[in-house]
Amino acid sequence: MTCYGTGYETTMRGDRVEIVIDTGNGVSTYEIAATKAGRRVEINTTRNLTEVVEVTRSGKPIRTARFITARVIALVEHPAPNGSTPA
């Protein structure tokens, strides 16, 4: 079953994004994941801000991480597998 307009299936637990940031002394890695069924992870990038948000089916933000775009080294998306949730 697909949520209309989003392209996501209704059970999206397992959807996650890894963000690698330059801290000046090295790098730090952060991970935002969809922790419950029906949630998804969205990425918004503007001129100087990268925002990763875990949202519910209705679009209510649960967790938000904001990074300065110039400091982002890598942004790796790991979509949930279709039709199943990971163990």
N, C-alpha and C positions, 0 to 999 in steps of 0.2 A: 504494500500500500504506500503510495507516494503523497506527500503533502503538496498541495497545489501551489505553484508559484515559487517553490523553493528548490525543487530538484532533489530533495532529501527524502529518504524513506523515513517512516515514522519511528523506527527503532534505530537510533544512531549512536548508541553507546559504543565507545571504541574510537570515535572520531577524535583525532588529536592533532596538535600542531606543536612543533619544536622550533624555538627561536634561539639563535646564537647571536650574542651581543658582544661588541668590543667594549671592554671596561677600561682600557688604557693600560692596564697591567697584564692583560691576557684576555680571555674570553669567558663568558658565562652562558650557560644553557638553561633555558626555561621551557616548560611544557605546560600547555593548556589542553585539557581533555574533556570530552563530553562524559560526565560521570554517571548519568542515569539515562534510561531509555527515553527517547523523544527529544533529547537535547542535541545540539549541534554546535560546531565551532565556526565562527565567521571571522574573516579578516578584512579590515578596512585600512587602506593606505592613502594618505594625503601627501601633500608636498613635504612636510617635515615630521609626520607622526604616523606610526604603524600601530594599529589597535587590533588585538585579538580578543574576541568575546565568546564566552559560552552562553548560549541562549536556549530558552525553552521553545516548545512548538509555537506558542503564541507570540514569540519575539521578545519576551522579557529577559533582559540581561541578568545573568547569575554571577559570573566572574569576568572581570575586564583586566587586561594587561596592556599598558601603553608604553611604547618605546620610541625614542628619537630615530627617525629613519636613517640618518647618517651613521648611526652606531650599529644598525642591523647588518650582520655578516651573512646569515642564512636564515631562511624561513622555509621549513620543511613540513608539508602537509601529509598526514597519514589518514586517508579516509577510511571509515568503517567498511568492512566487507559487506557486500549486498546480500540481503536475505538472512544474515545471521549475526549474532553478537558474540564477541570474543569471550573466552573463558576468564 
